[in-house]
Amino acid sequence: MKGVKFGGLRSDTDLGLVLYSKKISPPKVRTAVVEVPGRDGNLDITEALTGRVMYEDREISFVFRVPNPKEEWPRVYSKVLNNIHGKKMDIILDDDPDNTYSGRISIDEFATNRNLAEIAVVCTVSPKKTYKNAVKKMIAVSGSKSLTLTNSGIPTIPEITADSELDVSFGGMSYHLSPGKNKVFDILLPEGDSKLIFSGTGNVTVEFKVQSL
């Protein structure tokens, strides 16, 4: 039976719910347009600031049914409220088990009739889902050495950890790395292969999470 995992709780075995339906909305594009006098139409500058499209949060909604006898419906409803309502959690769907959504959960409605009880759950989550395994590569640098990284998702910024001061080149530009963790926001790995060139002496670890819409 397919279900949903909210944090460490399964919708079926832990909360006693049966998944009836789900809806995953695509994230809205965060657009920016400017009205220019004397010009037909508006000027779309959506990618002007960051060089890429940015997105709003998205919504995932579920409808669960309560299989318990009618006299137990209030208890099940309270259990669900106590455990997940209003909380920020990781959300994993059984039919997409390798990816995680992250966001805040709200119980939207508890509806009953003579024979049926349903609980509607709405999750406001980040626009991107994250693959379960991060990409992590290590390299020892003495002089100059290149490292090829493969990103199978949408563009992402890697975390670079160095044990000494080094320089890194990407896309024809050079950046200084301090000992410890570094995030260079101009190093945006597109989908596919990218090459980083390190200069200096030291050990480097590059790590990033693969994300998709």
N, C-alpha and C positions, 0 to 999 in steps of 0.2 A: 504494500500500500504506500503510495507516494504521500509525502508530507513536507513540512518545513521545519528547519531548525532555527530557533530564536536564541542566540547566545548558546548556552549549553543545554537548552531544553528543546526536546522534540515535540512537535504539535500533537503527535499521536500517542506515543508511549508515556510522555511526561505530563501533557496537558489534557489528554483524553479527548482530542478533537479529530474529526475526519475532514480532510480537505475536500471541499466541494467545487470551488472555482478560484481562479487567480487572474489578475490582470497586471501586466507590467507596462507602464507607460514610458515612452522614450523621453529622454531629457530635452527640455526646450533649449533652443539655441539662444545664447545671450547676445542679441544683436545690438548694433549701434549705428544709427543713421543721422545724418546731418542735412538740414535744409539749406541749400545754397541758392541765394537770390540770382536770378538770371539763368538758372540751370533747370532743364527738364528732369523731373523726378528728384529723389533724394540721393545723397552720396552715402553709400554703404561703407563704413569704416570698421566693420566687425572685427577683422583680423589686424587692424592697423597697430594696436598697442602691443599685442603679444605675438603676432605672426601666425596665430592659429585660432580656431573656433573655440569659444568657451561655452559651458553649458550650465543651466540651472539644475537644482536638485530634481529628482524624479520621484514618482509615486508607484508603489506596489501595493495592490489591495488583494485581500483574500476573503473568502467566505468559508467558514468552517461549520460543520454540523455536529451537534452533540448527540452521541449514540446512547447515552445513559437514559434510564427511566426518568419520567417527568419530574418526580420528586427530587431528583439529584441535579436538575438543571441550575438552580440558584447556586449550589455549591461549586459546580464546574465553572460557572460564569465568574464567581468571586476568585476562584483559583487562577483563572486566566488574567483577570485584572491585577491581582496581587503580584503576579510573576512577570508580566511583560508590559502592562499599560504605562505609557509615558517614559519608558526606558529607552536608552540608546544601546543598540545591540548589533552584532553581526548577524546577518540573515543568509541562510543557505537553503536553496531549493533542492529537493531530491532529484529533480530532472535536470539540474545544472550543478552537480555536486563539486565541481572543481573551482567554482567561482563564489566569491563572497560579496554581498551587498552590505553596506553599513549605514545605519540611520536610526531615527526615532520611531517608536511604535505607538500607535494609538488604537484603542478599541473603539470602533466607530458606532456599532449598533449591536444590540442583543434583541433578536426578534423571535417570537414564539407564536405557535398556534396550537391547536388541539393535539397534533401528532408530531410536531417538528420544532426544534430549537436551532437557531443559527446565530453565529457570532461573526461579525464583520470586523476585519483588522486592516488598518491602513498604515503603511510604512512610508515615511518621507526619508529617502535615502540619497546618498551622494550619486552624482550622475554616472560614475564609473564603477563597474564591478572589478574585483581584484582576483587574479588567478592565485591558487593556493600556494604554489611554489615560486619563490623569488629567484631571479637570476643573480648569481653571485660568482665573481671571478677574481682571482688573486694573481698578482704579478710582482716579481722582484726586478727593480730598476737599477741599472748602473750605467749611466750615460744617457742613452735614449732608447726607448722601447715602446712598441705599439701594442695595443690590445683591441681586438675586434669584439664588439658586442652585438648580439642579435635580439631585437625587440619584436615580438610577434603581436604586439597590441598597438594601441594608439600612442602618440608621442608622450614621453615621460622623462623626468629629471632623475638621474641616478645619484646615489649617495656614494661619495668617494672618501675612503678612510686611508690616511697615510701615516706612517710612523716617523716621518721627517719632512722637512720643507721640500716641495717638488713643484714643478710646473707641468701643466697639461695643455695640450693643443687639441682643438676640435673645430672643424669647419674653417680652418685658416686663422683662428684666433687663439691666443695663448692666455692661460689663467694660472694664477699662483695658488698653490695648495698649502695650507698650514697643517702641522701635525694634529691628528685627530680626524673628526668627521667634517666633511665639506659638502656643501650643496651649491653648485654653480648654476644659477638659474638660466644662464645662456647656453648651458649644455643640455639641449633637449634632444633626446634620442628619437628619431623618427622610426616608423615601422621598417623593419629590414636590418641590414648590417650597418654599423657605424664604427669608425676607428678613432680611438683616443691615443695620443702620443704623449708619453710621460718622459720628462727630462730631469736628471738629478740622480741621487742615490737613496734608495729606501724601498720599502715594501708597501704595496698598494692593494686595497680591496675595493672593488666596484660592485655595488648591489642596487638592484631596482626591482620593483614589482610590475608585473605585466598586467595592464589594465585594458578593458574594452568597454564599449557602451552596451 
